[in-house]
Every structure is written in structure tokens, then in C-alpha cells.
Amino acid sequence: MIAISTSGRSPNILSAMKSARDRGVMTIALTGANARDMGEAADIVLKVPSRHTPQIQEGHLVLGNLLYGMVENQLLA
């Protein structure tokens, strides 16, 4: 599961991460500079080194595209 939050503390995202973990699903968190609660709930944390929401969101777009590309390469290999 990939969870995305600029604040790292969105209640609905944290709830989804807990449900995923309870089911044995690996979680990857995309956050801003401060991962807060999501950092503790995730198996892997990818932080965008900014506290400015638009920059964090732009970083999440880049990270998402990189992750999706890596998954696609593995599936097509």
C-alpha cells in the first residue's frame, strides 16, 4: 500500500495504514519533511524535504511516477 499525506497525520490515511498492517500488507508512506504519525505506521517512509505543501505535492508526483515505473519494469521483465 502506498499512503500519501503532506502532513503525515491524516486520520483516514492512518486508519487505512493500520488496516493494511493488520492484514500483513507492506506500507510505503510519502510525506513531507516531518513524517509524524505516518512514519511510525509505515514499513518504508519517503520524505520530501520540504514543509511547503505545494512543493511536497510536486515531490509526491515525482516519487509516484518513479515507483510506478519501477513496478512496471519488474512486471514486464
Backbone bond lengths (Angstrom), bond angles and torsions (degrees), N, CA, C in turn:
res aa  C-N    CA-C-N  psi(-1)  N-CA   C-N-CA  omega(-1)  CA-C   N-CA-C  phi
1 M - - - 1.435 - - 1.521 108.43 -
2 I 1.311 115.58 136.37 1.461 120.63 174.47 1.526 107.40 -110.01
3 A 1.329 115.96 120.57 1.465 122.56 -179.70 1.525 108.68 -110.09
4 I 1.328 116.53 134.09 1.460 121.62 -176.01 1.528 109.97 -124.54
5 S 1.341 115.96 127.37 1.462 121.26 176.37 1.528 109.08 -157.25
6 T 1.316 117.07 129.89 1.465 119.07 177.84 1.527 111.31 -70.54
7 S 1.321 117.43 -32.64 1.466 121.13 -177.32 1.523 113.01 -86.55
8 G 1.330 117.28 -25.96 1.461 120.50 -176.83 1.516 113.62 77.50
9 R 1.326 117.20 12.48 1.471 119.04 -177.92 1.532 113.25 -141.06
10 S 1.309 118.09 22.12 1.469 121.68 179.98 1.534 109.94 -66.11
11 P 1.329 117.88 119.45 1.474 120.52 -174.88 1.533 113.67 -57.77
12 N 1.324 117.69 -41.97 1.468 118.98 -178.15 1.528 111.44 -67.60
13 I 1.323 117.48 -35.84 1.457 121.61 177.91 1.527 109.71 -68.56
14 L 1.322 117.30 -43.56 1.462 121.06 178.39 1.523 111.24 -61.58
15 S 1.319 116.99 -38.49 1.459 121.23 177.58 1.532 110.74 -64.25
16 A 1.320 116.67 -43.32 1.466 120.62 178.22 1.528 110.67 -64.16
17 M 1.327 117.02 -38.82 1.463 120.42 178.77 1.530 111.08 -65.52
18 K 1.324 116.89 -39.89 1.467 120.17 177.69 1.526 110.03 -63.69
19 S 1.327 117.08 -43.45 1.466 120.56 178.71 1.524 110.94 -61.47
20 A 1.338 116.17 -41.99 1.464 120.21 178.60 1.524 110.49 -62.73
21 R 1.315 116.63 -47.41 1.472 120.53 -179.57 1.524 110.84 -61.48
22 D 1.343 117.78 -40.47 1.464 121.73 178.66 1.525 111.43 -60.91
23 R 1.328 116.36 -26.04 1.469 121.72 -179.74 1.529 112.50 -96.60
24 G 1.326 116.51 4.18 1.448 120.44 178.06 1.517 115.06 80.09
25 V 1.340 116.67 18.60 1.463 121.66 179.89 1.526 109.61 -89.19
26 M 1.323 117.02 132.42 1.462 121.07 177.19 1.526 108.95 -67.80
27 T 1.334 116.45 140.85 1.460 120.75 179.74 1.521 110.78 -119.57
28 I 1.327 114.86 137.83 1.457 123.14 175.55 1.523 106.82 -119.70
29 A 1.320 117.10 125.40 1.461 121.64 -179.20 1.523 109.99 -106.22
30 L 1.323 116.69 130.15 1.456 123.34 170.82 1.516 106.27 -106.58
31 T 1.338 115.89 117.76 1.463 120.94 -174.75 1.522 110.30 -133.99
32 G 1.326 114.64 -177.87 1.452 120.79 170.51 1.519 109.01 -86.23
33 A 1.317 117.10 -163.55 1.458 122.43 -176.32 1.527 112.63 -58.58
34 N 1.321 116.81 -32.17 1.455 121.11 179.06 1.523 109.08 -109.09
35 A 1.322 117.10 106.88 1.465 121.65 -175.87 1.527 112.86 -72.20
36 R 1.309 117.23 -20.06 1.464 123.51 178.97 1.530 111.85 46.54
37 D 1.322 117.69 -132.24 1.460 122.96 -174.49 1.524 112.75 -64.63
38 M 1.322 116.93 -33.90 1.468 119.54 -179.91 1.518 111.20 -64.80
39 G 1.304 117.39 -31.41 1.454 120.74 179.13 1.516 112.50 -61.35
40 E 1.320 115.98 -35.96 1.459 120.81 179.02 1.519 111.86 -78.70
41 A 1.331 117.69 -26.23 1.460 121.72 -175.60 1.528 113.11 -88.62
42 A 1.325 117.59 -13.33 1.464 121.09 -173.51 1.518 112.77 -100.11
43 D 1.323 114.90 152.54 1.461 120.64 172.56 1.524 109.92 -78.66
44 I 1.330 116.35 -37.11 1.456 122.65 179.55 1.526 107.68 -131.71
45 V 1.327 117.13 133.74 1.465 121.80 179.09 1.528 108.78 -119.31
46 L 1.321 116.37 125.39 1.461 122.58 174.29 1.519 107.19 -113.21
47 K 1.351 115.94 109.56 1.466 121.54 -176.42 1.522 110.23 -99.80
48 V 1.315 116.00 132.99 1.464 121.23 169.27 1.524 105.88 -86.44
49 P 1.331 118.57 122.03 1.465 121.05 -172.76 1.533 113.69 -75.46
50 S 1.326 115.19 65.23 1.458 121.05 179.04 1.522 109.02 -151.45
51 R 1.309 116.41 157.16 1.461 122.47 172.80 1.537 110.28 -113.53
52 H 1.310 116.23 6.48 1.467 123.19 -177.78 1.540 108.47 -99.17
53 T 1.340 116.80 113.81 1.466 122.18 -171.28 1.526 114.20 -50.13
54 P 1.334 120.47 -49.34 1.474 118.34 -179.71 1.529 112.94 -60.08
55 Q 1.313 117.92 -38.16 1.467 120.03 178.17 1.524 111.13 -67.88
56 I 1.315 117.56 -38.76 1.465 121.11 176.93 1.521 109.65 -61.93
57 Q 1.325 117.17 -45.47 1.467 120.73 -179.80 1.529 111.41 -63.09
58 E 1.317 117.72 -39.07 1.462 120.43 176.40 1.529 110.33 -64.11
59 G 1.327 116.72 -40.94 1.457 120.74 177.02 1.515 112.15 -63.03
60 H 1.331 116.63 -37.75 1.460 120.51 177.95 1.529 111.00 -64.20
61 L 1.320 116.99 -37.47 1.470 119.91 176.68 1.528 111.14 -61.39
62 V 1.314 116.35 -44.87 1.465 120.93 179.39 1.530 110.28 -63.77
63 L 1.334 116.72 -48.93 1.460 120.32 179.69 1.524 111.56 -60.54
64 G 1.319 116.84 -41.95 1.460 120.65 178.47 1.515 111.57 -60.09
65 N 1.322 116.81 -46.37 1.462 120.03 179.54 1.522 111.44 -63.33
66 L 1.322 117.82 -39.29 1.465 120.84 176.95 1.529 111.40 -64.11
67 L 1.327 116.98 -44.98 1.462 120.49 179.19 1.522 111.70 -63.21
68 Y 1.325 116.48 -44.67 1.462 119.76 -179.18 1.525 110.59 -64.17
69 G 1.326 116.71 -38.72 1.463 120.87 177.46 1.516 111.72 -63.68
70 M 1.326 116.99 -41.05 1.465 120.66 178.61 1.524 111.06 -64.48
71 V 1.330 116.95 -42.53 1.460 120.67 178.15 1.522 110.22 -63.84
72 E 1.326 116.98 -44.75 1.458 120.53 179.23 1.528 111.06 -60.50
73 N 1.319 118.10 -42.91 1.464 121.08 178.26 1.517 111.59 -60.55
74 Q 1.311 116.77 -40.32 1.471 120.51 179.04 1.532 111.29 -67.67
75 L 1.316 116.27 -40.44 1.468 119.93 -179.32 1.526 112.20 -68.46
76 L 1.316 116.95 -33.45 1.461 120.65 -177.57 1.530 112.71 -89.71
77 A 1.340 117.88 -8.19 1.465 121.43 -177.87 1.518 112.19 -69.44
